[in-house]
Amino acid sequence: MRPRLVTIGDLALDVIVRPDARTASGTDVPAEIRFRAGGSAANTARAFAGLGGAATFIGAVGDDRLAELLKAALRSAGVTVHLVRAHGPTARLIVSLAADGERSFLTDRGVADSLSWSAIKPAWLSRADALHLPAYSLLTAPLSDAALQAARRVHAAGGLVSVDLASRRPLLTGGPAAARAVVAAAGADVLFANRDEAAALVGTRGLRRLLELAPIAVVKAGADGCVVLWTGAAREVLQIEVATRRIVAADTTGAGDAFDAGFLFALISAGWGAAAPPRAGVLRRAALAGQRAAAAFLLRPRADLAL
């Protein structure tokens, strides 16, 4: 049977801006501007479906035409989409790309945080092997309440829960201690972070502290691969480093979400469950699968939205 993943969170319009020169006040700077379907939770669902998994996305969108365009784009990628309409704008963000492919975001979450637990039908979560939550989904009520309730429901049914720290600045609005409490409340089985997010949460020398928040922690390092940490059967801390090949990419937006999808797909396919201690071989293969999924995402052409 195909691995089944549910994601809860944001479906957004990405406005990708790549300036041809340094921006300057009071004048024009040529740039390439593209419109794409995005959102961290939606990206992970899209990548998981692309691997052959059964992916479901749950989120709130506005009462605008943009919501229909984004819904159609996600469905065309093979994702089952459950949207709750709210009065207001659908989420959107500007992605400003640097020459090396790194990016910064200007974000308008619109009504994305308005999803309530009462709006989620139990059938949407049924038979889920895993629930994936970007940290954005844990920061603002009522979406945060819905995400935590969903995590408890999936855990009770024997499924896994994963959390991706997603973005350093919104996560740390209340400080590192508050951020750790927010993440801990989800009871994640797998925690994903990049190096900056992990360092901001637990310090540069304290990556093992991530295991206070989940029994498996994956620290993504882009072209430098990743580090997987986990708690062994005797409660010892174990760690492996998994290298990857370097890829030249003009736009890295969404690659981390694709990594999460690949890692979870492999973990579910291996039959790992929260009740069993993870094995090094399983985690190494999952990390390699995440890296392959991210590489495939970076190398294939991106579809633009026709607005």
N, C-alpha and C positions, 0 to 999 in steps of 0.2 A: 504494500500500500504506500502511496506517495506521502512523504513527510508533509505535515500540515502546520502552517505558521499563521498566527493572527498578530497584526500590529495595530496599535491604537495611538492616534496622535494627529499629525499635521499632513494635510494635502495642500500644496501651495503653488503659486506661480513663481517660478524663478526668472528674474530679469537679469540676464548675463551681460555684463558690460566689460569689454576689453579695450581700454584706451590705447591709441597708437602712440601716445606721448604722455608725459607727465601732465596731470590736470593743472589748470591755471585759473585763478579767479578772474571773473569779468570778461572771459573770451571763450571761443569755441576750441574744443579738442576733438579731433576725429576719433571715432570708436566703432567697434563692432558690437551691436546690441542684438541679443536673441531672447526669445521667450520659450521657456520649457516647463514641463510639469515637474514639480519637485515636492519637497517636504520630506523630512528624515524618515518618518514612519512609512510614508508611501514609497520612498525609494527602496527601503529594505524589502517591502512586500513585492515590489516590481522585480527586484533582483532575485528573490527567492522563487518567484514564478518562472523566471527565465532559466533557472536551474532545473526545472521540472517539478518543483514542489507545488502544493496547493496553498495559495496565499490569500489571506483575507485582510482587507484594510477597513478599519472603523474610525470615523472622524466626523467632525462638524465643519460645515461649509456655509457660506453666505447665501443670500437670496439673490444672487447675481448670475449673469451669463457665464462668468469665469468658472463657477462651480461645475456647470455642465461640461465645459470643455475639458477640465481636469479629470472629471469622472470618466469621460469617454477615453481619454488618453490612458488612464490606469486600467480600465477594463480591456482596452486593446492589447495591453501587455499580459493579459491572462489572469488578472487579479479579480477576486470577488470583492465588490465594493459596497459597503454599507455606510451611507452618508445621512447625517442628521442636519436638517436645514435650520438656520438661525437668522434672525434679522440682522443684517450688517454685511460687511465685506468678507469675502474669502481671503485666506492668508496669502500674502505675497512678500517677496523679498528681493532686494537688489544684491547681486553677487558681483563684486568688483574684483576682477582678476589681475594679478600681477604677472610680470613677464615669465616668472618661473612656474606659473600654474597655481600658486597659492592664492587664497581668496579671503576677502573680508565681507561681512554681511551687514546689510541694513534691513531690518526686519519689521514687518507689520503683520502680527499674527491674526489680525481680524477677529473672527469668531471661533478660531480653532480651539480656544480654551473653554468654550461654552458647553462642550459635551458632558452630559450628566449620566450617572449610572442607570437611572430609570429609563433612559432612551436606548440602552443597549439590550437587545433581545438575547435571552440565554442561548438560543440556537446559534447565534453568531460566534459563540465561544466553544460550542460543543465539538468534541473530538479534536481539539487543538493539541498538537504535540508540544507546542511552545507558544508563548506570548512574548512579543518583543515591544519594549517601551523605550523610546528616546527620553532622556531626562527632561526635555521640554514638557512631556506629558505628566510629570510629577511635580511641577512647580506652581501651578495656578489652579484653584478650584473654579468650577466643578470638575474639570478634566482630571485633575489629580486624584480626586475621590473616585471617579470612574475607573481610572487606571489601577488604583490599589484594590478596589473591589474585584476587578477583572483578574488581577494577579492571584487573589485569594481563591477565586472560582477555578482558575486553571490549575493551581497547585492542588486543590482539593480533588480534582479529577485526575491527578497523576501527571500533569504536564509540567514543562519547564517554564521558567520566567527569566528573561534576559533584559538588561538595562544597558543603554549606551549613554555615557555622560554627555555626549553631543556637542556641548559648547561651554567653554570655561566661564565666560562672563555672566550669562544668566544663571548658571548653576550656583555661582558664588556670591550672588547678590546679598545674601544674609550672612556670609562668611563660611569658612570651611566646615566648622562644626555643624552648622545648620544644614549645609549641603550633604554632609555625611548622614545626618539623621533622615533627610528626605530620601536618599538612595536606599538606606537600610530599611526603610518602611516597606519597600517593594518586595523584600525577601528574595532578591534575585538569586538564581542559580549560576548565572554567568554575567559578569560585568565587563563591558567593553569601554575602553578609553584610549585617547591618544596620549602621547607623552606629556604634553602641556596640561591636559585636563587632569591626568593622574597626579602630576606634580603639584598642581594647584589644590587638589583635594587632600593629599596625604604627605606632600613634601617629596623632594627629589631623592632622598635617601630612604624613603619609607614605603616603597611600592608594595611591600608585603602587607602593609596595613589595608590594602584593598581587599584582602581576604577576610577582613572583619565585616565586609559588606556583602560578600558572595564567596562560595567555595572555589569558584574558578574566576580568575581575572585575566583579561587579555589586553595588553598594552600595545597599541598599534604605533608603528614608527615609520610609516610610509615606505620609502625606498630602502630603509634599513631593516625591513621585516617586522617582526613582533616578538614580544616576550609573553609567554603563558605561565601563570603562577596558579598553583592549586594546593588544596589541603589534602594530604594523603590519608590513608586508612588509620594511621597512628597519630593523626592530627599534626604531622610534620609538614613543613612548607616545602614544596617542590617547585622547580622552575626549569623551563627550557626556552632557548632562543631559536627562532625559526627565521632563516634568511629568505630573501626574495630577490628576484632580478629587477634591476632598475629599468623603469619605463619613463620615457620623455612624454609628458602630457601637458597640453596647454591649459587644461581645466581639470582640477581634481575634485570638483564638487560632486558629492555622492559616492565617492570611492569607498569611504569608510562604511557607509550604509551597505554597500554591496559586499564588503568584507564580512560584516555581521551575518548577512544572509548566507554566504558560503560556509561560514563556520557553523552556524546553526543547522544548516542542511546536512552537513557531514556528521555532526554530533547526533542528530536525530536518527539519521540513517544507520549509525553504528549501534543504535539501541541503548545509548546511555540514558540513564534516568537519575533523578536527584537523589534517590535512595542508595545508589551505588557509588563508591569512590571512583573518580575518573582515573583512567590509565594514560600513561605518557604517550603510548603509540596512538591512541584515539585522539588525544589533544593535538599531537603533532600533525596528524592527518587533517584534523579540522582546521588548524591554522593554515596549512597549505591550501586547503580548499577555499578558505577565506581570501587568501592572496590571489588565487587563480580567479576568483569571482571579481575581485577588485580590478585585476589586470584586464579581464575581459570587458568590464565596464568602461575602463579608460580607453581601450583600443577601438571599441566599436563606435560608429557614428551616432551622434545624439539627435534625436528627433525634435524638431522645433514645433511649437504650437502656432497655428494660424489664427491670430486674434482678429 
